[in-house]
């Protein structure tokens, strides 16, 4: 009652103090912050999906060291809580299975990879996280199935939000970080690289495998050659006749010139 009477307390905090309803909604798919998440039970019920959208990453603070700690997990269920008062006052939580943040995570700095032990479990009994506080990751198993050191680990790839592109700044071009190495291509290699193909040419054996021996094929080729030669002869005769016609003046032109010479 004292909380309801105190005007300095924010309305949202007052509603939280009253608790949420006993009935909650469960979702299979939820989109937030440019990500599309799905629960694991939903993806298993759908069979072979083209994408896997159950991986999440939440960043917290280690109570012992005070340093940032990454928590990797898988969404088991998506639930919505409705609080007393305004209809829009709701919270969406992800019910997750969290891998061990210390023993279940290892980083390969040389390759820039983060691995998670998929059989590990976070000892803290805190499965819920706000949907707005996580980012999406995708877990990829190793292709090698015979190495026990790899079978127990998945590679975690961070997914970029939909429509988000990296923005460069002047600091990216003026960075003095020694770890930044320029990519370049050598103009040439030291020494000489000689390929001797003479030995291979000497071993080439020429056979008559490609020779045409079928009588029907030979007859077809001969007929085509004959037709082509006849066409060429016809073209030559037509060209000669055209030349002859050009050399003989027309009769009308002859008489016209003769009349001019006679003075008519």
Secondary structure, DSSP 8 states (H G I E B T S, - for coil): -HHHH-TTS-HHHHHHHH-B-S--EEESEEEETTEEEE-HHHHHHH-S-S----EEEEEEE-TTT--EEEEEEEEEEEEEEEBSS-TT-EEEEEEEEE--TTTTEEEETTTTEEEEETT---SS---EEEGGG-EEEEEEE-S-SS-HHHHTEEEEEE---TT------HHHHS---TT-------S--SS------HHHHHT----STT----HHHHHHHHHHHHHHHHHHHHHHHHHHHHHHHHHS--HHHHHHHHHHHHT-
